[in-house]
Amino acid sequence: MKLNRFLLTMTTVLIVFLYSEYLFCQTTDIAVVDSTSKTENRLKFGFGFGLSFVGGTNISLAPNLIYAVSNKVSLGGGIQGSYTSIKDLQNTTTFGANIITQYRPIRQLTTLLEFAQLKVNTKTETPTGKVTDDYWDSALFVGLGWNINEKISIGAKYNLLYKEDESVYTSPILPFVNITF
């Protein structure tokens, strides 16, 4: 009987000893974060500008905010302004807003769909003097850009709503450079 009691006691002590780490200890999981790693910000500030010399001069500036929905799709909006001049005939200043959708099928290419609504102020030289015209103009662009790196892309966009005699743009095709920060 004493031997059974001794074996039972020793078995109990052995079990308690073997599992004591789990019975009497508290464990804490510690995750170490690499301070040099950086999570990519999904909201980016961009700045586009364009130059065109087809049929005149067109200079445009367009700051925007873009939100990366995924690695391939981005949505955003911005403001824009431009100056267009046809030598000794017409000067046009525009201000407005735009919404933009970008899709990157591969890392090097960006496609875009952009809608812009612009307030247009045009001054035209005529034989009888200057004629001023104020109106609203809409543009719907589809475009393709080559991504030089993660922050800079260059390309061209085509205005689907372009009408030669009515559009504020001198050409339906506008080259662009877009820089994001």
Long-range contacts (C-beta under 8 A, 24 or more apart in sequence): 40-68, 42-67, 42-68, 43-67, 43-68, 44-68, 44-180, 44-181, 45-180, 45-181, 46-76, 46-78, 46-178, 46-179, 46-180, 46-181, 47-178, 47-179, 47-180, 47-181, 48-78, 48-80, 48-176, 48-177, 48-178, 48-179, 49-176, 49-177, 50-82, 50-174, 50-175, 50-176, 50-177, 51-175, 52-169, 52-170, 52-171, 52-173, 52-174, 52-175, 54-170, 54-171, 54-173, 55-86, 55-170, 55-171, 56-84, 56-85, 56-86, 56-87, 56-90, 56-170, 57-83, 57-84, 57-85, 57-86, 57-170, 58-82, 58-83, 58-84, 58-169, 58-170, 58-171, 58-174, 59-83, 59-84, 60-174, 62-98, 64-98, 64-100, 66-100, 66-102, 66-180, 71-104, 72-103, 72-104, 72-105, 73-101, 73-102, 73-103, 73-104, 74-100, 74-101, 74-102, 74-103, 74-104, 75-99, 75-100, 75-101, 75-102, 76-100, 76-102, 80-116, 80-118, 82-118, 82-168, 84-168, 84-169, 84-170, 86-170, 88-125, 89-124, 89-125, 90-122, 90-123, 90-124, 90-125, 91-122, 91-123, 92-120, 92-121, 92-122, 92-123, 92-168, 93-120, 93-121, 94-118, 94-119, 94-120, 94-121, 94-137, 94-168, 95-119, 104-147, 107-147, 108-146, 108-147, 109-144, 109-145, 109-146, 109-147, 110-144, 110-145, 110-147, 110-153, 110-155, 111-142, 111-143, 111-144, 111-145, 112-141, 112-142, 112-143, 112-144, 112-145, 112-157, 113-140, 113-141, 113-142, 114-139, 114-140, 114-141, 114-143, 114-157, 115-139, 115-140, 115-141, 116-140, 116-141, 118-168, 120-168, 122-168, 137-166, 137-167, 137-168, 139-167, 139-168, 139-169, 141-174, 143-176, 145-176, 145-178, 150-180, 151-179, 151-180, 151-181, 152-177, 152-178, 152-179, 152-180, 153-177, 153-178, 154-178
